[in-house]
């Protein structure tokens, strides 16, 4: 592996113009393909295998032309204190509002609140239902703008008028998101490298990778049924890993130059060693993201595969385009003292056309200058590694206790899908939600839809009536609407309003009660029925996500364990990596529950309403963070293993690993945290939840697990950390991530002995 990547890095450096042109051609071709691609389909929200989805499908089958998941909106009208919306003075304004909305684009029908009797008992609140000819994703901006304008005009009558529902919600307010991440990445890279060129190169390659990923999603969207929404996660992951992987290779390139290697040799060694770590780190991320497909949710599968594709592109760019760009600015990438010749005499000799020194033994062994060792020994990362080396037990116990304590609130984790109630009060959707809850009760915002299939009943109408009566008699149901039959009169839809809010635990218990007690009703009537609606769907999805979490963990962690077993040729090192990840992800769950569910500190993040954690959040968090955690594991521990392979004692190898990778891992973690935290700047609570969860997970894993827990365990284990049964050692393939083969290779010939073509290429570098 290392030798192959070494040759790839040297080749890309030498043929840098062709490599750069090839990537430019690929990007241009994909962009042109995206521009000519057909309109992408919607990301499927289908949830196979749950009752509420089956009931939705039954509605679509028995009520043709009226999609169960079609777009709708509710216009809520509230009279001033002491007045009623039914007063004659408001009649003209309501008629005008209904007429204007009915004439809007894509609108199928609008109910008049006074004629439909959708007025609260005290007459203070009423609502009109707007149904659309298209699904929520296909409601145009013009359609939303027309509805908003009609609502604004109706407010001049003195009524409080708000609009809610799926058709109203457009794109969430944009935060500074990726711009914040890129800005922080630029600052961190500049501080880390002290060179504008070295800081800019990872940003350039990351942007190229993300642009290629997003263009590919658009180009393939029509064929694969993947919309641009699938690109959100891909963009977030692509920026993070693109910068991190390039950062690792550029850092290694600078090390090799400081050791006296010429530019092309340094590029080859950087790709051969750090590039090997990038390949296997990328594979762990791909496994974790692609593993989302085992859950059986189409939208999650597409998001995971799109993000995995972004990682693959980032790895390919790091192995080829990064060394190629190093060839354009070979000395500009170095620290100022090296680039300007104030140190590294071998580099000065190289630039003067003299021969390069023989390639030294790789990391950590004899051959390093005493001055360089002294300078590096003063780094904060080495001082911290020495501290862990002296006190491994307190560090291990402290990190484990800290993360364990943070994970305790996760025991109360509740999953759900926050709706309009979680939006800021500045939005019309949230105000409409509150007005309906005040006028009609908290459960009115989340009615249960009961689909009755009476085809096998002797008397369909009587069977439906019996089901309706049974629903009305169920504790926790405050009202039941008259059944609506299909054209064949053998299927009916009944709306039941719970007494509690959609995200309440009591509502979940009510849905469970209705389903558990239906057997007697079905036996007596011959009709079957299923519970669906947005509220029931969210409950079913939460249960499906909970049930899928353990199998997903087993698949992803199992595959990654095998991969790390091959990389580190150790049983205990991968096991320790997995245990550390479980600690960090548990602490992340605890932090999410503390803020977004229990509300402690929610105001600091601008979260006005707390509730259950988003149903898909645990799986997304596990998948993304596991992959990224293994990135840090490979980056840091591969340097430790490299030192062990080259003869260092295990405890001293921990210090060597920190000496070379501590700063890089720190910079990578800060960059990735900033990218994720940037998504907290949007106005949507769900975006804040995703950004916060991923950001704190990276912080916990990088700075507590990888910087404290992992080195403490390695110091305590000593030689046993690298134990591998002999039989297993013979069975496992050797991939040489640490670059041992490169240390045994013949030293590079002097510059004068290099063929003319190579000499000219190197001198130009």
Buried (B, 14 or more C-beta within 10 A) or exposed (E): BBBBBBEBBBBBBBBBEEBBEBBEEBBEEBBEBBEEBEEBBBBBBBBEEBBBBBBBBBBBEBBEEBBBBBBBBBBBBBBEEEBBBBEEEBEEBBEBBBEBBBEBBBBBEBBBBBEEEBBBEEBBBBBBBBBBBBBBBBBEEEBBEBBBEBBEBBBEBEBBBBBBBBBBBEEBEEBBBBEBBBBBBBEBBBEBBBBBBBBBBBBBBBBBBBBBBBBBBBBBBBEBBBBEBBBBBBBBBBBBBBBBBBBBBBBBBBBBBBBBBBBBBBBBBBBBBBBBBBBBBBBBBBBBBBBBBBBEBBBBBBBBBBBBBBBBBBBBBBBBBBBBBBBBBBBBBBBEEBBEBEBBEBBBBBBEEEBBBEBBEBBBBEEBEEEEEEEBEEBEBBEBBBBBBEEBEEBBEBBBEBBEEBBEBBEEBBBBBBBBBBBBEEBBBBBBBBBBBBBBBBBBBBBBBBBBBBEEBEEBBBBBBBBBEBBEEBEBBBBBEEBEBBEEEBBBBBBBBBBBBBBBEEBBBBBEBBBEEBEEBBEEBBBBBBBBBBBBBBBBBBBBBBEBBEEBBEBBBEBBBEBBBBBBBBBBBBBBBBBBBBBBBBBBBBBBBBBBBEBBEBEEBEBBBBBBBBBBBBBBBBBBBBBBBBBBBBBBBBBBBBBBBBEBEBBBBBBBBBBBBBBBBBBBBBBBBBBBBBBBBBBBBBBBBBBBBBBBBBBBBBBBBBBBBBBBBBBBBEEEBBEBEEEEEEEBEEBBBBBBBBBEEEEBEEBEEBEEEBBEBBEEB
